[in-house]
Amino acid sequence: MAIIATTDVVAALSDQALKRLYAKSGGAVVDPAFLALCVADANSRVQMWTRASFPGGLDAVGGVVDAGIVGLTVDVCNGIAASRHASSDPTVGAYAKAYAEARTFFHSLTRDDDARPVTAAGGRAQPGALLAEDTDDAGNSTRVYGDLADRQGSSGF
């Protein structure tokens, strides 16, 4: 499922910013084909970045995606659009910075590091650290280490 649509990008930007990013050759009219290409690219990148950790997708039942995920995916889309301009410098600019911050956030999200999407179909990021054995040869639980690695331990460590 797509995370964003062209309407999300249009809603997030002022008319002037939308034309600067998505009009051909500095024109005054948004190029719908270029906008659709950037949206498809952004959806693809975010899904590739998060698919291993969220195999069920970032959407909840019914296709609802958390507003924060939508906003960050729009930032990825705008960064892609900005990078396709001839005068683009990937190290400076608001769109490049927002793209880098979104990329960092998605990386953190896949590690189950601090943030969790409200609407993720599969719950918390997978794979988490798990031990295959639940008991050792003496019948003692080995889940203690897995629980600590998964931040589920009750020991306080």
C-alpha positions in Angstrom: 0.0 0.0 0.0 1.2 3.5 -0.8 2.1 5.6 2.2 1.4 9.0 0.6 -0.4 10.3 -2.4 0.1 13.4 -4.5 -2.6 15.1 -2.4 -0.5 14.7 0.7 2.4 16.6 -1.0 0.1 19.3 -2.3 -1.5 19.8 1.2 1.9 20.0 2.9 3.4 22.7 0.7 2.6 26.3 -0.1 1.7 27.1 -3.7 5.1 28.8 -4.2 7.1 25.9 -2.7 5.0 23.3 -4.7 5.8 25.1 -8.0 9.5 25.5 -7.2 9.9 21.8 -6.5 7.5 20.3 -9.0 7.3 22.6 -12.0 9.4 21.8 -15.1 12.3 24.1 -15.8 11.4 26.7 -13.2 7.9 27.1 -14.7 4.7 28.2 -13.0 2.7 25.0 -13.4 3.3 21.8 -11.4 4.2 18.9 -13.6 1.8 16.1 -12.5 4.0 13.4 -14.0 7.1 14.5 -12.1 5.1 14.9 -8.9 3.7 11.3 -9.3 7.2 10.0 -10.1 8.6 11.6 -6.9 5.7 10.3 -4.8 6.1 6.7 -6.2 9.9 7.0 -5.5 9.3 8.2 -1.9 6.8 5.4 -1.2 9.2 2.8 -2.6 12.2 4.1 -0.6 10.3 4.2 2.7 8.8 0.7 2.1 12.3 -0.6 1.3 13.8 0.9 4.4 11.1 -0.5 6.7 9.9 -3.7 5.0 12.1 -6.1 7.0 11.1 -4.6 10.3 7.4 -4.0 9.4 6.5 -6.8 7.0 2.8 -6.0 7.5 3.4 -2.4 6.5 3.2 0.9 8.3 -0.6 1.1 7.9 -3.3 -0.1 10.3 -6.3 -2.2 9.3 -8.3 -0.1 6.9 -5.2 1.5 5.4 -4.8 4.3 7.9 -1.2 5.6 8.2 0.1 7.6 11.2 0.2 11.3 10.3 3.9 11.5 11.4 4.8 8.7 9.0 2.9 10.5 6.2 4.7 13.8 7.0 8.1 12.2 7.0 7.4 10.4 3.7 6.4 13.8 2.2 9.8 15.1 3.4 11.4 12.2 1.6 9.4 13.0 -1.5 10.4 16.7 -1.4 14.0 15.8 -0.9 13.9 13.6 -4.0 12.3 16.4 -6.0 14.9 18.9 -4.8 17.7 16.5 -5.6 16.6 16.2 -9.2 17.1 19.9 -10.0 20.3 20.8 -11.7 21.4 23.3 -9.0 20.8 20.8 -6.2 23.3 20.3 -3.4 22.5 17.3 -1.3 24.5 18.7 1.7 22.5 22.0 2.1 19.0 23.2 1.9 15.8 22.7 3.9 14.6 19.8 1.7 17.9 18.0 1.9 18.0 18.4 5.6 14.4 17.2 6.0 15.2 14.2 3.8 18.2 13.3 5.9 16.2 13.7 9.2 13.4 11.5 7.8 15.9 8.9 6.7 17.5 8.9 10.1 14.1 8.6 11.8 13.0 5.6 9.6 16.4 3.9 10.4 15.7 4.4 14.1 12.1 3.2 13.7 13.3 -0.1 12.2 15.5 -0.6 15.2 12.6 -0.2 17.6 14.7 2.7 19.0 12.5 5.1 20.9 9.7 5.7 18.4 7.0 3.2 17.4 4.4 3.9 14.7 0.9 4.0 16.1 -0.6 2.4 13.1 1.9 -0.3 12.2 0.1 -3.5 11.3 2.7 -5.8 12.8 3.1 -3.9 16.0 6.7 -3.3 17.1 9.6 -3.6 14.7 10.7 -7.1 13.8 13.0 -8.8 13.9 13.8 -8.1 17.5 16.5 -9.8 19.5 15.2 -13.3 20.3 16.7 -16.5 21.6 15.5 -19.7 20.0 15.6 -21.7 23.3 13.2 -20.9 26.1 15.0 -23.2 28.6 18.5 -24.6 29.0 19.4 -28.2 29.7 18.7 -27.8 33.4 15.3 -26.4 32.8 16.3 -22.8 33.5 14.8 -20.0 31.3 17.1 -18.5 28.8 14.6 -15.8 27.9 16.1 -13.4 30.4 18.7 -12.3 27.9 16.3 -12.0 25.1 13.8 -10.1 27.2 16.6 -7.7 28.2 17.6 -7.2 24.6 14.0 -6.7 23.6 13.5 -4.2 26.5 10.9 -6.4 28.0 12.8 -7.6 31.0 11.3 -7.0 34.5 14.7 -6.9 36.3 15.2 -3.1 35.8 18.5 -3.5 34.0 
